[in-house]
Amino acid sequence: MMLEARATLAWAKRKELYDQMQVMIAEEAGTIIPAYISNVDAITDKLKGLAPNPLGGMMGYAFAEYVWLAA
């Protein structure tokens, strides 16, 4: 339908095709919910107190409460 709509020069027919596609999407398509998770894990000899935690990256996102940098 998209290819047909793009190739159609008649505005009314083109609108009808796009309307039909919109109805199909609204009534029959699934839903995509994007999730963007950006974790950066790093380690250095100066970092002290960091231990693995099964709750998530960097000690369950509570690493700032438990780590320190050596002088």
Predicted model as a PDB file, atoms N, CA, C, CB and O in Angstrom, pLDDT in the B-factor column:
MODEL        1                                                                  
ATOM      1  N   MET A   1       0.818  -1.195   0.000  1.00 92.00           N  
ATOM      2  CA  MET A   1       0.000   0.000   0.000  1.00 92.00           C  
ATOM      3  C   MET A   1       0.863   1.262   0.000  1.00 92.00           C  
ATOM      4  CB  MET A   1      -0.931  -0.003   1.203  1.00 92.00           C  
ATOM      5  O   MET A   1       0.538   2.253  -0.653  1.00 92.00           O  
ATOM      6  N   MET A   2       1.966   1.205   0.743  1.00 93.00           N  
ATOM      7  CA  MET A   2       2.847   2.372   0.802  1.00 93.00           C  
ATOM      8  C   MET A   2       3.426   2.682  -0.568  1.00 93.00           C  
ATOM      9  CB  MET A   2       3.976   2.144   1.811  1.00 93.00           C  
ATOM     10  O   MET A   2       3.463   3.839  -0.985  1.00 93.00           O  
ATOM     11  N   LEU A   3       3.880   1.646  -1.268  1.00 95.00           N  
ATOM     12  CA  LEU A   3       4.439   1.865  -2.601  1.00 95.00           C  
ATOM     13  C   LEU A   3       3.376   2.412  -3.547  1.00 95.00           C  
ATOM     14  CB  LEU A   3       5.025   0.559  -3.161  1.00 95.00           C  
ATOM     15  O   LEU A   3       3.651   3.298  -4.357  1.00 95.00           O  
ATOM     16  N   GLU A   4       2.171   1.883  -3.440  1.00 95.00           N  
ATOM     17  CA  GLU A   4       1.078   2.379  -4.286  1.00 95.00           C  
ATOM     18  C   GLU A   4       0.755   3.830  -3.957  1.00 95.00           C  
ATOM     19  CB  GLU A   4      -0.178   1.507  -4.114  1.00 95.00           C  
ATOM     20  O   GLU A   4       0.550   4.641  -4.861  1.00 95.00           O  
ATOM     21  N   ALA A   5       0.707   4.161  -2.678  1.00 94.00           N  
ATOM     22  CA  ALA A   5       0.401   5.543  -2.278  1.00 94.00           C  
ATOM     23  C   ALA A   5       1.477   6.510  -2.768  1.00 94.00           C  
ATOM     24  CB  ALA A   5       0.265   5.642  -0.746  1.00 94.00           C  
ATOM     25  O   ALA A   5       1.165   7.602  -3.243  1.00 94.00           O  
ATOM     26  N   ARG A   6       2.715   6.117  -2.655  1.00 94.00           N  
ATOM     27  CA  ARG A   6       3.806   6.990  -3.113  1.00 94.00           C  
ATOM     28  C   ARG A   6       3.791   7.193  -4.618  1.00 94.00           C  
ATOM     29  CB  ARG A   6       5.146   6.414  -2.697  1.00 94.00           C  
ATOM     30  O   ARG A   6       4.192   8.249  -5.109  1.00 94.00           O  
ATOM     31  N   ALA A   7       3.330   6.185  -5.355  1.00 95.00           N  
ATOM     32  CA  ALA A   7       3.319   6.270  -6.812  1.00 95.00           C  
ATOM     33  C   ALA A   7       2.068   6.951  -7.356  1.00 95.00           C  
ATOM     34  CB  ALA A   7       3.437   4.893  -7.403  1.00 95.00           C  
ATOM     35  O   ALA A   7       2.016   7.303  -8.534  1.00 95.00           O  
ATOM     36  N   THR A   8       1.061   7.137  -6.502  1.00 94.00           N  
ATOM     37  CA  THR A   8      -0.212   7.715  -6.953  1.00 94.00           C  
ATOM     38  C   THR A   8      -0.124   9.230  -7.012  1.00 94.00           C  
ATOM     39  CB  THR A   8      -1.360   7.290  -6.023  1.00 94.00           C  
ATOM     40  O   THR A   8       0.303   9.881  -6.059  1.00 94.00           O  
ATOM     41  N   LEU A   9      -0.534   9.779  -8.146  1.00 94.00           N  
ATOM     42  CA  LEU A   9      -0.525  11.231  -8.316  1.00 94.00           C  
ATOM     43  C   LEU A   9      -1.854  11.856  -7.899  1.00 94.00           C  
ATOM     44  CB  LEU A   9      -0.216  11.589  -9.765  1.00 94.00           C  
ATOM     45  O   LEU A   9      -1.906  13.041  -7.572  1.00 94.00           O  
ATOM     46  N   ALA A  10      -2.913  11.074  -7.910  1.00 95.00           N  
ATOM     47  CA  ALA A  10      -4.229  11.598  -7.523  1.00 95.00           C  
ATOM     48  C   ALA A  10      -4.253  11.787  -6.009  1.00 95.00           C  
ATOM     49  CB  ALA A  10      -5.383  10.637  -7.983  1.00 95.00           C  
ATOM     50  O   ALA A  10      -4.117  10.830  -5.247  1.00 95.00           O  
ATOM     51  N   TRP A  11      -4.429  13.044  -5.589  1.00 95.00           N  
ATOM     52  CA  TRP A  11      -4.353  13.380  -4.166  1.00 95.00           C  
ATOM     53  C   TRP A  11      -5.408  12.636  -3.357  1.00 95.00           C  
ATOM     54  CB  TRP A  11      -4.515  14.884  -3.968  1.00 95.00           C  
ATOM     55  O   TRP A  11      -5.094  12.127  -2.281  1.00 95.00           O  
ATOM     56  N   ALA A  12      -6.626  12.554  -3.827  1.00 96.00           N  
ATOM     57  CA  ALA A  12      -7.702  11.897  -3.077  1.00 96.00           C  
ATOM     58  C   ALA A  12      -7.414  10.402  -2.899  1.00 96.00           C  
ATOM     59  CB  ALA A  12      -9.055  12.094  -3.794  1.00 96.00           C  
ATOM     60  O   ALA A  12      -7.620   9.861  -1.812  1.00 96.00           O  
ATOM     61  N   LYS A  13      -6.942   9.735  -3.949  1.00 96.00           N  
ATOM     62  CA  LYS A  13      -6.610   8.316  -3.864  1.00 96.00           C  
ATOM     63  C   LYS A  13      -5.434   8.103  -2.914  1.00 96.00           C  
ATOM     64  CB  LYS A  13      -6.282   7.751  -5.261  1.00 96.00           C  
ATOM     65  O   LYS A  13      -5.421   7.159  -2.124  1.00 96.00           O  
ATOM     66  N   ARG A  14      -4.454   8.990  -3.001  1.00 95.00           N  
ATOM     67  CA  ARG A  14      -3.287   8.896  -2.124  1.00 95.00           C  
ATOM     68  C   ARG A  14      -3.698   9.049  -0.661  1.00 95.00           C  
ATOM     69  CB  ARG A  14      -2.242   9.966  -2.498  1.00 95.00           C  
ATOM     70  O   ARG A  14      -3.242   8.301   0.205  1.00 95.00           O  
ATOM     71  N   LYS A  15      -4.566  10.026  -0.397  1.00 95.00           N  
ATOM     72  CA  LYS A  15      -5.068  10.244   0.959  1.00 95.00           C  
ATOM     73  C   LYS A  15      -5.826   9.026   1.457  1.00 95.00           C  
ATOM     74  CB  LYS A  15      -5.969  11.480   1.006  1.00 95.00           C  
ATOM     75  O   LYS A  15      -5.665   8.628   2.611  1.00 95.00           O  
ATOM     76  N   GLU A  16      -6.639   8.437   0.617  1.00 96.00           N  
ATOM     77  CA  GLU A  16      -7.402   7.247   0.986  1.00 96.00           C  
ATOM     78  C   GLU A  16      -6.467   6.087   1.356  1.00 96.00           C  
ATOM     79  CB  GLU A  16      -8.332   6.833  -0.168  1.00 96.00           C  
ATOM     80  O   GLU A  16      -6.717   5.376   2.329  1.00 96.00           O  
ATOM     81  N   LEU A  17      -5.412   5.903   0.594  1.00 95.00           N  
ATOM     82  CA  LEU A  17      -4.458   4.835   0.884  1.00 95.00           C  
ATOM     83  C   LEU A  17      -3.739   5.073   2.214  1.00 95.00           C  
ATOM     84  CB  LEU A  17      -3.437   4.718  -0.251  1.00 95.00           C  
ATOM     85  O   LEU A  17      -3.577   4.146   3.008  1.00 95.00           O  
ATOM     86  N   TYR A  18      -3.311   6.306   2.455  1.00 95.00           N  
ATOM     87  CA  TYR A  18      -2.655   6.617   3.720  1.00 95.00           C  
ATOM     88  C   TYR A  18      -3.631   6.477   4.890  1.00 95.00           C  
ATOM     89  CB  TYR A  18      -2.069   8.035   3.684  1.00 95.00           C  
ATOM     90  O   TYR A  18      -3.240   6.023   5.966  1.00 95.00           O  
ATOM     91  N   ASP A  19      -4.874   6.856   4.695  1.00 96.00           N  
ATOM     92  CA  ASP A  19      -5.898   6.676   5.734  1.00 96.00           C  
ATOM     93  C   ASP A  19      -6.076   5.200   6.062  1.00 96.00           C  
ATOM     94  CB  ASP A  19      -7.243   7.283   5.285  1.00 96.00           C  
ATOM     95  O   ASP A  19      -6.162   4.834   7.234  1.00 96.00           O  
ATOM     96  N   GLN A  20      -6.130   4.350   5.044  1.00 95.00           N  
ATOM     97  CA  GLN A  20      -6.290   2.912   5.261  1.00 95.00           C  
ATOM     98  C   GLN A  20      -5.088   2.338   6.024  1.00 95.00           C  
ATOM     99  CB  GLN A  20      -6.465   2.182   3.911  1.00 95.00           C  
ATOM    100  O   GLN A  20      -5.246   1.499   6.911  1.00 95.00           O  
ATOM    101  N   MET A  21      -3.896   2.800   5.666  1.00 94.00           N  
ATOM    102  CA  MET A  21      -2.705   2.324   6.363  1.00 94.00           C  
ATOM    103  C   MET A  21      -2.717   2.754   7.822  1.00 94.00           C  
ATOM    104  CB  MET A  21      -1.443   2.840   5.676  1.00 94.00           C  
ATOM    105  O   MET A  21      -2.329   1.984   8.701  1.00 94.00           O  
ATOM    106  N   GLN A  22      -3.162   3.982   8.082  1.00 93.00           N  
ATOM    107  CA  GLN A  22      -3.220   4.467   9.460  1.00 93.00           C  
ATOM    108  C   GLN A  22      -4.203   3.652  10.286  1.00 93.00           C  
ATOM    109  CB  GLN A  22      -3.610   5.944   9.489  1.00 93.00           C  
ATOM    110  O   GLN A  22      -3.926   3.337  11.443  1.00 93.00           O  
ATOM    111  N   VAL A  23      -5.339   3.310   9.709  1.00 94.00           N  
ATOM    112  CA  VAL A  23      -6.329   2.483  10.402  1.00 94.00           C  
ATOM    113  C   VAL A  23      -5.741   1.102  10.690  1.00 94.00           C  
ATOM    114  CB  VAL A  23      -7.630   2.357   9.561  1.00 94.00           C  
ATOM    115  O   VAL A  23      -5.919   0.568  11.785  1.00 94.00           O  
ATOM    116  N   MET A  24      -5.046   0.524   9.717  1.00 92.00           N  
ATOM    117  CA  MET A  24      -4.406  -0.778   9.926  1.00 92.00           C  
ATOM    118  C   MET A  24      -3.406  -0.729  11.074  1.00 92.00           C  
ATOM    119  CB  MET A  24      -3.707  -1.238   8.645  1.00 92.00           C  
ATOM    120  O   MET A  24      -3.369  -1.631  11.910  1.00 92.00           O  
ATOM    121  N   ILE A  25      -2.603   0.314  11.112  1.00 88.00           N  
ATOM    122  CA  ILE A  25      -1.608   0.453  12.170  1.00 88.00           C  
ATOM    123  C   ILE A  25      -2.286   0.612  13.526  1.00 88.00           C  
ATOM    124  CB  ILE A  25      -0.687   1.650  11.891  1.00 88.00           C  
ATOM    125  O   ILE A  25      -1.885  -0.021  14.502  1.00 88.00           O  
ATOM    126  N   ALA A  26      -3.305   1.450  13.588  1.00 88.00           N  
ATOM    127  CA  ALA A  26      -3.979   1.722  14.853  1.00 88.00           C  
ATOM    128  C   ALA A  26      -4.721   0.497  15.385  1.00 88.00           C  
ATOM    129  CB  ALA A  26      -4.947   2.877  14.686  1.00 88.00           C  
ATOM    130  O   ALA A  26      -4.766   0.282  16.597  1.00 88.00           O  
ATOM    131  N   GLU A  27      -5.295  -0.296  14.508  1.00 89.00           N  
ATOM    132  CA  GLU A  27      -6.146  -1.399  14.954  1.00 89.00           C  
ATOM    133  C   GLU A  27      -5.451  -2.755  15.004  1.00 89.00           C  
ATOM    134  CB  GLU A  27      -7.327  -1.499  14.061  1.00 89.00           C  
ATOM    135  O   GLU A  27      -5.861  -3.626  15.770  1.00 89.00           O  
ATOM    136  N   GLU A  28      -4.409  -2.949  14.202  1.00 88.00           N  
ATOM    137  CA  GLU A  28      -3.843  -4.286  14.069  1.00 88.00           C  
ATOM    138  C   GLU A  28      -2.374  -4.399  14.463  1.00 88.00           C  
ATOM    139  CB  GLU A  28      -4.000  -4.741  12.675  1.00 88.00           C  
ATOM    140  O   GLU A  28      -1.878  -5.506  14.675  1.00 88.00           O  
ATOM    141  N   ALA A  29      -1.690  -3.304  14.561  1.00 84.00           N  
ATOM    142  CA  ALA A  29      -0.251  -3.366  14.826  1.00 84.00           C  
ATOM    143  C   ALA A  29       0.021  -3.479  16.322  1.00 84.00           C  
ATOM    144  CB  ALA A  29       0.455  -2.128  14.254  1.00 84.00           C  
ATOM    145  O   ALA A  29      -0.813  -3.123  17.154  1.00 84.00           O  
ATOM    146  N   GLY A  30       1.197  -3.979  16.635  1.00 79.00           N  
ATOM    147  CA  GLY A  30       1.628  -4.055  18.025  1.00 79.00           C  
ATOM    148  C   GLY A  30       2.166  -2.712  18.484  1.00 79.00           C  
ATOM    149  O   GLY A  30       2.123  -1.721  17.756  1.00 79.00           O  
ATOM    150  N   THR A  31       2.662  -2.703  19.682  1.00 77.00           N  
ATOM    151  CA  THR A  31       3.200  -1.483  20.268  1.00 77.00           C  
ATOM    152  C   THR A  31       4.688  -1.673  20.522  1.00 77.00           C  
ATOM    153  CB  THR A  31       2.456  -1.116  21.580  1.00 77.00           C  
ATOM    154  O   THR A  31       5.114  -2.719  21.014  1.00 77.00           O  
ATOM    155  N   ILE A  32       5.463  -0.673  20.190  1.00 75.00           N  
ATOM    156  CA  ILE A  32       6.888  -0.689  20.477  1.00 75.00           C  
ATOM    157  C   ILE A  32       7.150   0.405  21.500  1.00 75.00           C  
ATOM    158  CB  ILE A  32       7.748  -0.484  19.177  1.00 75.00           C  
ATOM    159  O   ILE A  32       6.831   1.573  21.276  1.00 75.00           O  
ATOM    160  N   ILE A  33       7.731   0.015  22.614  1.00 75.00           N  
ATOM    161  CA  ILE A  33       8.100   0.984  23.638  1.00 75.00           C  
ATOM    162  C   ILE A  33       9.620   0.964  23.740  1.00 75.00           C  
ATOM    163  CB  ILE A  33       7.418   0.660  25.027  1.00 75.00           C  
ATOM    164  O   ILE A  33      10.195   0.033  24.305  1.00 75.00           O  
ATOM    165  N   PRO A  34      10.267   1.980  23.199  1.00 74.00           N  
ATOM    166  CA  PRO A  34      11.727   1.977  23.230  1.00 74.00           C  
ATOM    167  C   PRO A  34      12.263   2.223  24.641  1.00 74.00           C  
ATOM    168  CB  PRO A  34      12.274   3.034  22.273  1.00 74.00           C  
ATOM    169  O   PRO A  34      11.696   3.005  25.404  1.00 74.00           O  
ATOM    170  N   ALA A  35      13.320   1.571  24.963  1.00 72.00           N  
ATOM    171  CA  ALA A  35      13.989   1.779  26.240  1.00 72.00           C  
ATOM    172  C   ALA A  35      15.471   1.969  25.958  1.00 72.00           C  
ATOM    173  CB  ALA A  35      13.743   0.581  27.222  1.00 72.00           C  
ATOM    174  O   ALA A  35      16.098   1.150  25.287  1.00 72.00           O  
ATOM    175  N   TYR A  36      16.001   3.015  26.457  1.00 67.00           N  
ATOM    176  CA  TYR A  36      17.411   3.303  26.249  1.00 67.00           C  
ATOM    177  C   TYR A  36      18.114   3.233  27.598  1.00 67.00           C  
ATOM    178  CB  TYR A  36      17.614   4.699  25.577  1.00 67.00           C  
ATOM    179  O   TYR A  36      17.895   4.068  28.476  1.00 67.00           O  
ATOM    180  N   ILE A  37      18.939   2.249  27.740  1.00 64.00           N  
ATOM    181  CA  ILE A  37      19.692   2.085  28.973  1.00 64.00           C  
ATOM    182  C   ILE A  37      21.157   2.259  28.628  1.00 64.00           C  
ATOM    183  CB  ILE A  37      19.420   0.693  29.643  1.00 64.00           C  
ATOM    184  O   ILE A  37      21.708   1.524  27.808  1.00 64.00           O  
ATOM    185  N   SER A  38      21.765   3.214  29.245  1.00 62.00           N  
ATOM    186  CA  SER A  38      23.180   3.433  28.967  1.00 62.00           C  
ATOM    187  C   SER A  38      23.960   3.307  30.262  1.00 62.00           C  
ATOM    188  CB  SER A  38      23.417   4.820  28.312  1.00 62.00           C  
ATOM    189  O   SER A  38      23.866   4.151  31.152  1.00 62.00           O  
ATOM    190  N   ASN A  39      24.705   2.271  30.343  1.00 61.00           N  
ATOM    191  CA  ASN A  39      25.570   2.032  31.492  1.00 61.00           C  
ATOM    192  C   ASN A  39      27.007   2.076  31.028  1.00 61.00           C  
ATOM    193  CB  ASN A  39      25.249   0.676  32.173  1.00 61.00           C  
ATOM    194  O   ASN A  39      27.356   1.572  29.961  1.00 61.00           O  
ATOM    195  N   VAL A  40      27.813   2.678  31.836  1.00 59.00           N  
ATOM    196  CA  VAL A  40      29.239   2.667  31.567  1.00 59.00           C  
ATOM    197  C   VAL A  40      29.913   2.141  32.824  1.00 59.00           C  
ATOM    198  CB  VAL A  40      29.774   4.095  31.168  1.00 59.00           C  
ATOM    199  O   VAL A  40      29.872   2.780  33.875  1.00 59.00           O  
ATOM    200  N   ASP A  41      30.518   0.999  32.712  1.00 62.00           N  
ATOM    201  CA  ASP A  41      31.257   0.432  33.829  1.00 62.00           C  
ATOM    202  C   ASP A  41      32.742   0.616  33.550  1.00 62.00           C  
ATOM    203  CB  ASP A  41      30.901  -1.076  34.044  1.00 62.00           C  
ATOM    204  O   ASP A  41      33.212   0.375  32.438  1.00 62.00           O  
ATOM    205  N   ALA A  42      33.458   1.038  34.549  1.00 64.00           N  
ATOM    206  CA  ALA A  42      34.893   1.215  34.403  1.00 64.00           C  
ATOM    207  C   ALA A  42      35.542   0.900  35.743  1.00 64.00           C  
ATOM    208  CB  ALA A  42      35.247   2.663  33.927  1.00 64.00           C  
ATOM    209  O   ALA A  42      34.900   0.960  36.792  1.00 64.00           O  
ATOM    210  N   ILE A  43      36.788   0.573  35.688  1.00 67.00           N  
ATOM    211  CA  ILE A  43      37.508   0.282  36.928  1.00 67.00           C  
ATOM    212  C   ILE A  43      38.949   0.745  36.783  1.00 67.00           C  
ATOM    213  CB  ILE A  43      37.448  -1.235  37.272  1.00 67.00           C  
ATOM    214  O   ILE A  43      39.522   0.722  35.693  1.00 67.00           O  
ATOM    215  N   THR A  44      39.506   1.153  37.876  1.00 77.00           N  
ATOM    216  CA  THR A  44      40.895   1.577  37.932  1.00 77.00           C  
ATOM    217  C   THR A  44      41.467   1.125  39.265  1.00 77.00           C  
ATOM    218  CB  THR A  44      41.030   3.122  37.750  1.00 77.00           C  
ATOM    219  O   THR A  44      40.713   0.815  40.187  1.00 77.00           O  
ATOM    220  N   ASP A  45      42.777   1.083  39.380  1.00 81.00           N  
ATOM    221  CA  ASP A  45      43.409   0.703  40.644  1.00 81.00           C  
ATOM    222  C   ASP A  45      43.092   1.700  41.751  1.00 81.00           C  
ATOM    223  CB  ASP A  45      44.919   0.588  40.466  1.00 81.00           C  
ATOM    224  O   ASP A  45      43.143   1.354  42.931  1.00 81.00           O  
ATOM    225  N   LYS A  46      42.767   2.928  41.382  1.00 84.00           N  
ATOM    226  CA  LYS A  46      42.440   3.943  42.382  1.00 84.00           C  
ATOM    227  C   LYS A  46      41.049   3.761  42.985  1.00 84.00           C  
ATOM    228  CB  LYS A  46      42.544   5.313  41.766  1.00 84.00           C  
ATOM    229  O   LYS A  46      40.767   4.279  44.066  1.00 84.00           O  
ATOM    230  N   LEU A  47      40.183   3.028  42.290  1.00 79.00           N  
ATOM    231  CA  LEU A  47      38.810   2.835  42.757  1.00 79.00           C  
ATOM    232  C   LEU A  47      38.772   1.743  43.815  1.00 79.00           C  
ATOM    233  CB  LEU A  47      37.872   2.481  41.581  1.00 79.00           C  
ATOM    234  O   LEU A  47      39.231   0.627  43.573  1.00 79.00           O  
ATOM    235  N   LYS A  48      38.233   2.054  44.974  1.00 81.00           N  
ATOM    236  CA  LYS A  48      38.174   1.110  46.091  1.00 81.00           C  
ATOM    237  C   LYS A  48      36.724   0.922  46.524  1.00 81.00           C  
ATOM    238  CB  LYS A  48      39.042   1.604  47.282  1.00 81.00           C  
ATOM    239  O   LYS A  48      35.917   1.848  46.443  1.00 81.00           O  
ATOM    240  N   GLY A  49      36.404  -0.290  46.987  1.00 76.00           N  
ATOM    241  CA  GLY A  49      35.086  -0.561  47.541  1.00 76.00           C  
ATOM    242  C   GLY A  49      34.055  -1.042  46.540  1.00 76.00           C  
ATOM    243  O   GLY A  49      32.923  -1.330  46.927  1.00 76.00           O  
ATOM    244  N   LEU A  50      34.406  -1.140  45.265  1.00 73.00           N  
ATOM    245  CA  LEU A  50      33.451  -1.570  44.251  1.00 73.00           C  
ATOM    246  C   LEU A  50      33.396  -3.089  44.227  1.00 73.00           C  
ATOM    247  CB  LEU A  50      33.831  -1.013  42.856  1.00 73.00           C  
ATOM    248  O   LEU A  50      34.412  -3.753  44.023  1.00 73.00           O  
ATOM    249  N   ALA A  51      32.197  -3.637  44.438  1.00 69.00           N  
ATOM    250  CA  ALA A  51      32.017  -5.086  44.429  1.00 69.00           C  
ATOM    251  C   ALA A  51      30.846  -5.432  43.517  1.00 69.00           C  
ATOM    252  CB  ALA A  51      31.781  -5.632  45.870  1.00 69.00           C  
ATOM    253  O   ALA A  51      29.929  -4.626  43.361  1.00 69.00           O  
ATOM    254  N   PRO A  52      30.862  -6.618  42.913  1.00 66.00           N  
ATOM    255  CA  PRO A  52      29.738  -7.021  42.055  1.00 66.00           C  
ATOM    256  C   PRO A  52      28.426  -7.072  42.858  1.00 66.00           C  
ATOM    257  CB  PRO A  52      30.023  -8.403  41.409  1.00 66.00           C  
ATOM    258  O   PRO A  52      28.416  -7.407  44.042  1.00 66.00           O  
ATOM    259  N   ASN A  53      27.345  -6.736  42.190  1.00 66.00           N  
ATOM    260  CA  ASN A  53      26.031  -6.760  42.820  1.00 66.00           C  
ATOM    261  C   ASN A  53      25.025  -7.225  41.780  1.00 66.00           C  
ATOM    262  CB  ASN A  53      25.642  -5.356  43.397  1.00 66.00           C  
ATOM    263  O   ASN A  53      25.004  -6.675  40.679  1.00 66.00           O  
ATOM    264  N   PRO A  54      24.192  -8.212  42.081  1.00 67.00           N  
ATOM    265  CA  PRO A  54      23.254  -8.733  41.082  1.00 67.00           C  
ATOM    266  C   PRO A  54      22.080  -7.808  40.776  1.00 67.00           C  
ATOM    267  CB  PRO A  54      22.724 -10.044  41.542  1.00 67.00           C  
ATOM    268  O   PRO A  54      21.266  -8.123  39.908  1.00 67.00           O  
ATOM    269  N   LEU A  55      21.977  -6.693  41.456  1.00 67.00           N  
ATOM    270  CA  LEU A  55      20.843  -5.786  41.248  1.00 67.00           C  
ATOM    271  C   LEU A  55      20.989  -4.896  40.028  1.00 67.00           C  
ATOM    272  CB  LEU A  55      20.657  -4.929  42.453  1.00 67.00           C  
ATOM    273  O   LEU A  55      20.023  -4.249  39.625  1.00 67.00           O  
ATOM    274  N   GLY A  56      22.145  -4.848  39.443  1.00 63.00           N  
ATOM    275  CA  GLY A  56      22.311  -4.012  38.257  1.00 63.00           C  
ATOM    276  C   GLY A  56      23.732  -3.529  38.129  1.00 63.00           C  
ATOM    277  O   GLY A  56      24.581  -3.791  38.981  1.00 63.00           O  
ATOM    278  N   GLY A  57      23.974  -2.819  37.046  1.00 63.00           N  
ATOM    279  CA  GLY A  57      25.299  -2.296  36.798  1.00 63.00           C  
ATOM    280  C   GLY A  57      25.749  -1.354  37.898  1.00 63.00           C  
ATOM    281  O   GLY A  57      24.941  -0.624  38.473  1.00 63.00           O  
ATOM    282  N   MET A  58      27.026  -1.374  38.185  1.00 62.00           N  
ATOM    283  CA  MET A  58      27.637  -0.501  39.185  1.00 62.00           C  
ATOM    284  C   MET A  58      26.934  -0.623  40.539  1.00 62.00           C  
ATOM    285  CB  MET A  58      27.604   0.953  38.707  1.00 62.00           C  
ATOM    286  O   MET A  58      26.505   0.377  41.116  1.00 62.00           O  
ATOM    287  N   MET A  59      26.822  -1.843  41.034  1.00 63.00           N  
ATOM    288  CA  MET A  59      26.277  -2.126  42.366  1.00 63.00           C  
ATOM    289  C   MET A  59      24.826  -1.683  42.515  1.00 63.00           C  
ATOM    290  CB  MET A  59      27.121  -1.449  43.422  1.00 63.00           C  
ATOM    291  O   MET A  59      24.468  -1.069  43.520  1.00 63.00           O  
ATOM    292  N   GLY A  60      24.003  -1.983  41.542  1.00 65.00           N  
ATOM    293  CA  GLY A  60      22.591  -1.639  41.648  1.00 65.00           C  
ATOM    294  C   GLY A  60      22.356  -0.141  41.617  1.00 65.00           C  
ATOM    295  O   GLY A  60      21.389   0.350  42.200  1.00 65.00           O  
ATOM    296  N   TYR A  61      23.224   0.584  40.946  1.00 70.00           N  
ATOM    297  CA  TYR A  61      23.123   2.041  40.803  1.00 70.00           C  
ATOM    298  C   TYR A  61      23.275   2.771  42.138  1.00 70.00           C  
ATOM    299  CB  TYR A  61      21.788   2.409  40.171  1.00 70.00           C  
ATOM    300  O   TYR A  61      22.888   3.933  42.255  1.00 70.00           O  
ATOM    301  N   ALA A  62      23.831   2.102  43.134  1.00 74.00           N  
ATOM    302  CA  ALA A  62      24.067   2.732  44.426  1.00 74.00           C  
ATOM    303  C   ALA A  62      25.569   2.817  44.704  1.00 74.00           C  
ATOM    304  CB  ALA A  62      23.350   1.950  45.549  1.00 74.00           C  
ATOM    305  O   ALA A  62      25.984   2.996  45.849  1.00 74.00           O  
ATOM    306  N   PHE A  63      26.368   2.690  43.666  1.00 73.00           N  
ATOM    307  CA  PHE A  63      27.813   2.625  43.855  1.00 73.00           C  
ATOM    308  C   PHE A  63      28.386   3.876  44.506  1.00 73.00           C  
ATOM    309  CB  PHE A  63      28.488   2.396  42.534  1.00 73.00           C  
ATOM    310  O   PHE A  63      29.395   3.787  45.205  1.00 73.00           O  
ATOM    311  N   ALA A  64      27.781   5.026  44.301  1.00 76.00           N  
ATOM    312  CA  ALA A  64      28.319   6.255  44.868  1.00 76.00           C  
ATOM    313  C   ALA A  64      28.295   6.228  46.387  1.00 76.00           C  
ATOM    314  CB  ALA A  64      27.540   7.452  44.361  1.00 76.00           C  
ATOM    315  O   ALA A  64      29.036   6.975  47.028  1.00 76.00           O  
ATOM    316  N   GLU A  65      27.468   5.393  46.968  1.00 80.00           N  
ATOM    317  CA  GLU A  65      27.388   5.290  48.425  1.00 80.00           C  
ATOM    318  C   GLU A  65      28.480   4.399  49.002  1.00 80.00           C  
ATOM    319  CB  GLU A  65      26.031   4.758  48.832  1.00 80.00           C  
ATOM    320  O   GLU A  65      28.714   4.424  50.210  1.00 80.00           O  
ATOM    321  N   TYR A  66      29.156   3.609  48.161  1.00 78.00           N  
ATOM    322  CA  TYR A  66      30.069   2.595  48.666  1.00 78.00           C  
ATOM    323  C   TYR A  66      31.483   2.680  48.144  1.00 78.00           C  
ATOM    324  CB  TYR A  66      29.540   1.279  48.354  1.00 78.00           C  
ATOM    325  O   TYR A  66      32.350   1.958  48.637  1.00 78.00           O  
ATOM    326  N   VAL A  67      31.755   3.510  47.190  1.00 80.00           N  
ATOM    327  CA  VAL A  67      33.101   3.526  46.615  1.00 80.00           C  
ATOM    328  C   VAL A  67      33.836   4.811  46.957  1.00 80.00           C  
ATOM    329  CB  VAL A  67      33.035   3.355  45.102  1.00 80.00           C  
ATOM    330  O   VAL A  67      33.234   5.815  47.340  1.00 80.00           O  
ATOM    331  N   TRP A  68      35.148   4.753  46.809  1.00 82.00           N  
ATOM    332  CA  TRP A  68      35.984   5.911  47.009  1.00 82.00           C  
ATOM    333  C   TRP A  68      37.225   5.774  46.148  1.00 82.00           C  
ATOM    334  CB  TRP A  68      36.352   6.080  48.492  1.00 82.00           C  
ATOM    335  O   TRP A  68      37.548   4.681  45.684  1.00 82.00           O  
ATOM    336  N   LEU A  69      37.904   6.856  45.938  1.00 83.00           N  
ATOM    337  CA  LEU A  69      39.138   6.833  45.168  1.00 83.00           C  
ATOM    338  C   LEU A  69      40.317   6.929  46.110  1.00 83.00           C  
ATOM    339  CB  LEU A  69      39.172   7.975  44.136  1.00 83.00           C  
ATOM    340  O   LEU A  69      40.327   7.752  47.025  1.00 83.00           O  
ATOM    341  N   ALA A  70      41.301   6.092  45.887  1.00 83.00           N  
ATOM    342  CA  ALA A  70      42.521   6.147  46.683  1.00 83.00           C  
ATOM    343  C   ALA A  70      43.308   7.377  46.279  1.00 83.00           C  
ATOM    344  CB  ALA A  70      43.371   4.861  46.504  1.00 83.00           C  
ATOM    345  O   ALA A  70      43.285   7.799  45.123  1.00 83.00           O  
ATOM    346  N   ALA A  71      44.005   7.946  47.255  1.00 77.00           N  
ATOM    347  CA  ALA A  71      44.793   9.152  47.003  1.00 77.00           C  
ATOM    348  C   ALA A  71      46.022   8.846  46.192  1.00 77.00           C  
ATOM    349  CB  ALA A  71      45.192   9.810  48.303  1.00 77.00           C  
ATOM    350  O   ALA A  71      46.801   9.748  45.888  1.00 77.00           O  
TER     351      ALA A  71                                                      
ENDMDL                                                                          
END                                                                             
